[in-house]
């Protein structure tokens, strides 16, 4: 079956969804150790979460980019994730979704969350013809993410390195088997209608 152009794919349970971020060890290690973000994590800054493991690998270079050496799997409540979708605005203007550019700019300024759809990646981190969600959280959303929605935080840096080593050695089958099991996230059209740019 062909993948739709825009779809949220994620590891999820009945009550949680897993998203990925990468941080310096100063932030990432205490977060994983305590299962919550430390006080030094800036709650007043925009933070981007990604349900796609391979998109995160593309973004952080398998945990090799400076300041992104610790890859975290952050399990958050589905209620929180869906609140973020409901309150989101597309990060770029989309004709047909927004009445005009000025209206979109006003919505973007007010929205605590924003959505970008970026090309999903394969094991070689090359773009695929369909897109995955990135969710930017600011203000109230960032605070809720850190202090209310987060259920668990795991350090998956060693998994990232293991998969990268298998890809480098050409063992794509084993690399694919180690990937987190991401499947379509069951979200109604009412939650995504304003985000299908």
C-alpha positions in Angstrom: 0.0 0.0 0.0 1.3 3.4 -0.9 2.2 5.8 1.9 0.1 9.0 2.0 2.2 12.2 1.4 1.5 13.5 5.0 1.2 11.1 7.9 2.2 10.9 11.5 4.2 7.7 12.0 5.4 6.9 15.5 6.0 4.4 18.2 2.9 4.7 20.4 0.9 2.9 23.0 -2.7 3.4 24.1 -1.7 6.4 26.3 1.7 7.6 25.0 3.6 8.5 21.9 7.4 8.5 21.6 9.2 11.5 20.1 12.9 12.2 19.6 15.3 15.0 20.4 19.1 15.3 20.6 21.0 17.4 23.1 24.4 18.0 24.5 25.4 15.5 27.3 25.0 18.3 29.9 21.2 18.3 29.1 20.6 14.8 27.7 22.3 12.7 30.3 20.5 14.2 33.4 17.2 14.1 31.5 17.6 10.4 30.8 18.9 9.7 34.3 16.0 11.4 36.0 13.3 10.7 33.5 12.5 14.4 33.3 14.2 17.6 31.9 16.6 19.3 34.3 16.1 22.9 35.5 18.7 24.0 33.0 16.5 23.0 30.1 15.1 26.3 28.8 11.4 26.2 29.1 11.0 29.6 27.4 12.7 28.5 24.1 11.2 26.9 21.1 11.9 23.1 21.1 11.3 20.7 18.2 10.1 17.1 18.7 10.1 14.5 16.0 8.1 11.2 16.1 10.4 9.8 13.3 13.6 8.2 14.6 15.3 8.3 11.2 14.4 12.0 10.7 16.1 12.6 14.1 19.1 10.7 12.9 19.2 12.9 9.8 19.0 16.0 11.9 21.6 15.0 14.5 23.9 13.0 12.2 23.4 9.8 14.2 24.3 11.7 17.4 27.6 13.1 16.0 26.8 16.7 15.5 28.1 19.1 18.2 25.5 19.8 20.8 23.4 16.8 19.7 25.5 13.9 21.0 22.9 12.5 23.3 19.8 11.2 21.5 16.7 10.9 23.6 13.5 9.0 23.2 10.9 11.0 25.1 7.6 9.2 25.8 4.8 11.8 26.2 1.1 11.5 26.8 -1.1 11.2 23.8 -3.4 13.8 25.4 -0.5 16.3 25.5 0.6 15.5 21.9 -3.0 16.0 20.6 -3.3 19.2 22.6 -0.2 20.4 20.7 -1.7 19.4 17.3 -5.0 21.2 18.1 -3.2 24.4 19.0 -0.7 24.3 16.2 -0.2 26.4 13.1 1.7 25.4 10.0 5.2 26.9 10.1 4.8 28.2 6.5 1.9 29.8 4.6 -0.3 27.3 2.7 -2.8 28.5 0.1 -6.1 26.9 0.7 -5.4 26.3 4.4 -5.0 29.9 5.3 -7.2 32.7 3.9 -4.2 34.9 3.3 -0.6 35.5 4.4 -1.5 38.1 7.0 -4.0 35.7 8.7 -1.4 33.0 8.7 1.2 35.3 10.3 -1.3 36.3 13.0 -2.1 32.6 13.7 1.6 31.7 13.8 2.4 34.5 16.3 -0.4 33.3 18.6 0.1 29.5 18.3 2.1 27.8 21.1 2.9 25.0 18.6 3.9 24.9 15.0 4.0 22.0 12.5 6.5 21.3 9.7 6.2 18.3 7.3 9.6 17.2 6.2 10.7 14.4 3.9 10.9 11.1 5.8 14.3 9.4 5.6 15.6 6.0 4.7 18.4 4.1 6.4 21.0 6.1 4.3 19.2 9.3 5.5 18.1 10.0 2.0 14.7 11.7 1.5 11.7 9.6 0.7 8.7 10.8 -1.3 6.4 11.2 1.7 6.7 13.4 4.8 6.9 13.2 8.5 5.8 15.6 11.2 8.0 17.9 13.2 6.4 19.7 16.0 7.8 23.0 17.4 6.8 23.8 21.0 7.0 27.3 22.6 5.7 29.1 25.6 2.9 27.2 27.3 3.4 24.1 25.1 7.2 23.8 25.9 6.4 24.1 29.6 3.7 21.5 29.4 5.9 19.2 27.5 8.7 19.4 30.0 6.6 19.4 33.2 3.3 17.7 32.4 3.3 15.5 29.3 6.7 13.7 29.7 6.2 10.2 31.0 9.7 8.7 30.5 13.0 9.7 28.9 15.5 7.1 27.5 19.0 7.6 26.2 19.0 5.9 22.7 22.4 7.1 21.6 23.9 3.6 21.7 21.1 2.3 19.5 21.7 5.2 17.0 25.4 4.3 16.9 24.6 0.5 16.5 22.2 1.1 13.6 24.6 3.5 11.9 27.4 0.9 12.2 25.2 -1.7 10.6 24.2 0.7 7.8 27.9 1.5 7.2 28.8 -2.2 7.0 25.9 -2.8 4.5 23.7 -4.9 6.9 20.5 -3.0 6.1 18.2 -5.9 7.1 19.5 -6.1 10.7 19.7 -2.3 10.9 16.0 -2.1 9.9 15.1 -4.7 12.5 16.6 -2.6 15.2 14.6 0.5 14.3 11.8 1.6 16.7 8.5 0.2 15.4 6.8 3.2 14.0 3.3 2.8 12.7 0.5 5.2 11.6 -0.7 7.3 14.5 -4.5 7.2 14.8 -5.5 10.8 14.6 -8.8 12.2 13.3 -9.1 14.6 10.4 -10.4 17.2 12.9 -6.9 17.3 14.4 -5.0 17.6 11.2 -7.3 19.5 8.8 -5.7 22.8 9.6 -2.2 21.3 9.3 -2.2 19.7 5.8 0.0 22.2 4.1 
